[in-house]
Amino acid sequence: MLESLLIRSRAVPSEPPRRRGATSLGPERDRFGLLKAVLAAVPWLQVGMGAAIVLLAAMVPWGTGQVLSAMDRQIMAIDVTGTLVGESRTDLERKTGDWIGRSFFATDLSDIKTELEQRPWVESAAVRRVWPDRLEIEIREKKPLAYWNSDRLVSRSGELFAPPNPEIAGRLPRLAGPDERVKDVIRQARTMSETLSARGLGFAGLTLEQRGAWTLTLANGIEVVLGRDQVEERFERFITVYENRLISREDEVSQVDARYTNGVAVKWKSDVSGSGKKS
């Protein structure tokens, strides 16, 4: 019976073969899913534009250098302009000849400016290129205010300088004192000069001694000793005495000593003894 029993049943497909050592837990994950997600999130347009800008920026200096090299020429002429009094135009032009023949673009203009401004009379130098092969240099000289300690000049900005030809400055007041006190001397000189000028008197010079004593010199040659203390008060006292007692005899006065409390001592040109006469 058992041998003749026919069992009909629905066919069941066989299970697909498994890889040896692998355990199947469900559908296999995409191994490149994360990479794809990252790449999809990148703004490729912006990245491309940024890269292009960086590349262009890197090429600009190179390209500029190539263009300038192709356009470069030698400096063939240098023009010097500016009102010159103390400085010699011939000497300046001879000096600027050192840059003739150099590269028009490669020459450092700041070096030229620095070298020219080391000259005693030069306050500033402005240098510029003029295509295709020329330089223009504008010189501004220092403006002398007075002679300083007989061998130098002081400019209106208070700078001391020692040109080889100080006498070219012409007639100027003569100031003297320690170098570190130059601005104090200038300040005092300007104050006194304005006061004297308002009264029709000329200012010729001012000296500050090392120990701090002041001596004023008028344009008419009268020397006024002011000392160290109460300089402004003594100066005003001299002005008062001069206008009231001495103006009519100014040609006879050699020196006025204002270091007295209630008056001044006058030294006359005819007073050989030098003892003076108190006024």
C-alpha positions as CSV (number, residue, x, y, z in Angstrom):
1,M,0.0,0.0,0.0
2,L,2.7,2.4,1.0
3,E,4.6,1.8,-2.1
4,S,1.5,2.5,-4.3
5,L,0.4,5.6,-2.5
6,L,1.0,8.6,-4.7
7,I,1.2,11.9,-2.8
8,R,0.6,15.0,-4.9
9,S,1.7,18.3,-3.4
10,R,2.6,21.9,-4.4
11,A,6.1,22.4,-5.5
12,V,8.2,24.5,-3.1
13,P,11.1,26.4,-4.6
14,S,14.4,25.6,-3.2
15,E,16.2,28.1,-1.0
16,P,18.9,30.1,-2.8
17,P,22.4,29.1,-1.8
18,R,24.0,31.2,1.0
19,R,27.6,32.4,1.1
20,R,29.6,30.4,3.4
21,G,29.9,32.1,6.8
22,A,27.3,34.8,6.1
23,T,24.1,35.3,8.0
24,S,21.2,36.9,6.2
25,L,19.2,39.4,8.3
26,G,17.3,41.1,5.5
27,P,17.9,43.1,2.3
28,E,21.6,44.0,1.8
29,R,22.4,47.7,2.5
30,D,23.9,49.9,-0.2
31,R,27.6,50.2,0.6
32,F,27.9,53.6,-1.2
33,G,24.8,55.2,0.2
34,L,26.6,57.5,2.6
35,L,29.2,58.6,0.0
36,K,26.4,59.3,-2.5
37,A,24.5,61.4,0.1
38,V,27.6,63.4,0.9
39,L,28.4,64.0,-2.8
40,A,24.8,65.0,-3.4
41,A,24.9,67.6,-0.6
42,V,28.1,69.4,-2.0
43,P,27.3,72.7,-3.9
44,W,29.4,71.8,-6.9
45,L,28.6,75.1,-8.7
46,Q,29.9,77.2,-5.8
47,V,33.0,74.9,-5.4
48,G,33.8,75.2,-9.1
49,M,33.5,79.0,-9.0
50,G,35.7,79.2,-5.9
51,A,38.3,77.0,-7.5
52,A,38.3,79.1,-10.6
53,I,38.7,82.3,-8.6
54,V,41.6,80.9,-6.6
55,L,43.3,79.7,-9.8
56,L,42.7,83.1,-11.4
57,A,44.1,84.9,-8.4
58,A,47.2,82.7,-8.5
59,M,47.7,83.4,-12.2
60,V,47.3,87.3,-12.0
61,P,50.8,88.0,-10.4
62,W,52.4,85.6,-12.9
63,G,50.6,87.2,-15.8
64,T,51.2,90.7,-14.6
65,G,54.9,89.9,-14.2
66,Q,55.0,88.5,-17.8
67,V,53.3,91.7,-19.1
68,L,55.6,94.0,-17.2
69,S,58.7,92.1,-18.4
70,A,57.5,92.5,-21.9
71,M,56.8,96.2,-21.5
72,D,59.8,97.1,-19.3
73,R,62.4,99.5,-20.6
74,Q,65.4,101.4,-19.2
75,I,65.0,104.7,-17.5
76,M,66.3,107.2,-20.1
77,A,65.5,110.6,-18.4
78,I,64.9,112.1,-15.0
79,D,63.2,115.5,-14.5
80,V,63.8,117.4,-11.3
81,T,61.3,120.1,-10.3
82,G,60.8,122.3,-7.3
83,T,61.9,125.7,-6.1
84,L,65.5,125.3,-5.1
85,V,67.4,127.9,-3.0
86,G,69.9,126.0,-0.9
87,E,70.1,122.8,-3.0
88,S,72.1,122.8,-6.2
89,R,70.1,121.7,-9.2
90,T,73.2,120.7,-10.9
91,D,74.3,118.5,-8.0
92,L,70.8,117.0,-7.9
93,E,70.7,116.2,-11.6
94,R,74.2,114.6,-11.2
95,K,72.9,112.5,-8.4
96,T,69.8,111.4,-10.2
97,G,72.0,110.3,-13.1
98,D,72.8,107.2,-10.9
99,W,69.4,105.8,-11.8
100,I,69.7,106.3,-15.6
101,G,69.7,103.0,-17.4
102,R,67.9,101.1,-14.6
103,S,64.7,99.1,-15.1
104,F,61.7,101.3,-15.4
105,F,59.4,98.9,-13.4
106,A,61.9,97.1,-11.2
107,T,63.5,100.3,-9.8
108,D,62.3,100.9,-6.2
109,L,61.0,104.5,-6.1
110,S,61.1,104.4,-2.3
111,D,64.8,103.9,-2.3
112,I,65.3,107.0,-4.5
113,K,63.0,109.0,-2.2
114,T,64.9,107.9,0.9
115,E,68.3,108.7,-0.6
116,L,67.3,112.1,-1.8
117,E,65.8,113.0,1.6
118,Q,69.1,112.4,3.3
119,R,70.5,115.5,1.6
120,P,70.6,118.4,4.2
121,W,68.4,120.9,2.3
122,V,65.7,118.3,1.2
123,E,62.5,118.3,3.2
124,S,60.8,115.8,1.0
125,A,61.1,114.1,-2.4
126,A,58.1,112.9,-4.5
127,V,59.1,110.4,-7.2
128,R,56.8,109.0,-9.9
129,R,57.1,107.0,-13.1
130,V,56.2,108.6,-16.5
131,W,55.7,106.0,-19.2
132,P,57.6,104.8,-21.1
133,D,61.0,105.6,-19.8
134,R,61.1,108.7,-17.6
135,L,61.0,109.6,-13.9
136,E,59.8,112.9,-12.4
137,I,61.2,114.0,-9.0
138,E,59.7,116.9,-7.1
139,I,61.9,118.4,-4.4
140,R,60.6,120.4,-1.5
141,E,63.3,122.2,0.5
142,K,63.5,122.9,4.2
143,K,62.5,126.5,5.1
144,P,65.2,128.0,7.4
145,L,63.9,129.9,10.4
146,A,67.1,131.1,11.9
147,Y,70.8,130.3,12.3
148,W,71.5,128.0,15.2
149,N,74.7,128.2,17.3
150,S,76.5,130.0,14.5
151,D,77.2,126.8,12.4
152,R,73.8,125.3,11.6
153,L,70.3,126.2,10.6
154,V,66.9,125.4,12.2
155,S,63.9,125.0,10.0
156,R,60.4,126.3,10.6
157,S,59.4,122.9,11.8
158,G,62.2,123.0,14.5
159,E,64.6,120.6,12.7
160,L,68.3,121.3,13.0
161,F,70.3,120.7,9.8
162,A,73.9,121.5,8.8
163,P,74.2,122.2,5.0
164,P,77.6,123.0,3.6
165,N,76.3,126.4,2.5
166,P,74.2,127.8,5.5
167,E,75.0,131.4,4.4
168,I,72.7,130.9,1.4
169,A,69.8,131.4,3.8
170,G,70.6,135.2,3.9
171,R,69.7,137.4,6.8
172,L,68.0,135.5,9.6
173,P,67.7,135.8,13.4
174,R,70.4,134.0,15.3
175,L,69.3,131.6,18.0
176,A,71.5,129.6,20.3
177,G,71.2,127.1,23.1
178,P,71.4,123.4,23.9
179,D,70.2,121.3,21.0
180,E,67.6,119.5,23.2
181,R,66.0,122.9,24.0
182,V,65.7,124.1,20.4
183,K,61.9,124.1,20.5
184,D,61.8,126.1,23.7
185,V,64.1,128.7,22.2
186,I,62.0,128.9,19.1
187,R,58.8,129.3,21.1
188,Q,60.3,132.1,23.3
189,A,61.8,133.8,20.2
190,R,58.4,133.9,18.4
191,T,56.7,135.4,21.4
192,M,59.3,138.1,21.9
193,S,59.5,138.8,18.2
194,E,55.7,139.4,18.0
195,T,55.8,141.8,21.0
196,L,58.7,143.7,19.6
197,S,57.3,144.0,16.1
198,A,54.0,145.4,17.5
199,R,56.1,148.2,19.0
200,G,58.1,148.9,15.9
201,L,61.2,147.0,17.2
202,G,63.1,144.4,15.3
203,F,64.2,141.0,16.6
204,A,67.7,139.9,15.8
205,G,68.4,136.9,18.1
206,L,67.9,135.0,21.4
207,T,70.4,132.9,23.4
208,L,69.7,130.4,26.1
209,E,72.8,129.5,28.1
210,Q,73.4,126.1,29.5
211,R,72.6,127.3,33.0
212,G,69.2,128.6,31.8
213,A,69.8,132.3,31.4
214,W,68.2,134.2,28.5
215,T,69.7,137.1,26.5
216,L,67.8,138.9,23.8
217,T,69.3,140.9,20.9
218,L,67.4,143.6,19.1
219,A,67.8,144.5,15.4
220,N,69.3,147.8,16.4
221,G,72.1,146.0,18.2
222,I,70.9,146.5,21.8
223,E,71.5,143.4,24.0
224,V,68.9,142.7,26.8
225,V,70.0,140.5,29.7
226,L,66.9,138.7,31.1
227,G,68.5,136.0,33.3
228,R,66.9,132.7,34.4
229,D,63.8,133.7,36.5
230,Q,60.7,135.8,35.7
231,V,61.8,136.1,32.1
232,E,58.4,137.3,30.8
233,E,58.1,140.0,33.6
234,R,61.6,141.2,33.0
235,F,61.0,141.4,29.2
236,E,57.9,143.5,29.8
237,R,59.8,145.8,32.2
238,F,62.4,146.4,29.5
239,I,59.7,147.3,27.0
240,T,58.2,149.8,29.4
241,V,61.6,151.4,30.2
242,Y,62.6,151.4,26.6
243,E,59.5,153.2,25.4
244,N,59.5,155.7,28.2
245,R,63.2,156.5,28.7
246,L,65.5,154.9,26.0
247,I,63.8,155.2,22.7
248,S,65.1,158.6,22.0
249,R,68.7,157.5,22.8
250,E,68.6,154.0,21.4
251,D,71.7,154.7,19.3
252,E,73.7,155.3,22.5
253,V,72.6,152.1,24.3
254,S,74.8,149.0,24.2
255,Q,73.2,146.7,26.8
256,V,70.2,146.7,29.1
257,D,70.3,144.4,32.2
258,A,66.7,143.7,33.3
259,R,67.5,141.4,36.2
260,Y,66.7,144.1,38.7
261,T,63.5,144.2,40.8
262,N,62.5,147.8,40.3
263,G,64.3,148.9,37.1
264,V,67.0,148.1,34.6
265,A,70.7,148.9,34.3
266,V,71.8,150.5,31.1
267,K,75.3,150.2,29.6
268,W,76.0,153.0,27.2
269,K,78.2,152.7,24.2
270,S,80.4,155.6,25.4
271,D,80.6,154.0,28.9
272,V,84.2,152.7,28.8
273,S,84.2,151.6,32.4
274,G,81.2,149.3,31.8
275,S,79.7,150.0,35.3
276,G,76.5,151.1,33.7
277,K,73.8,153.6,34.8
278,K,70.7,152.4,36.6
279,S,67.4,153.7,35.2
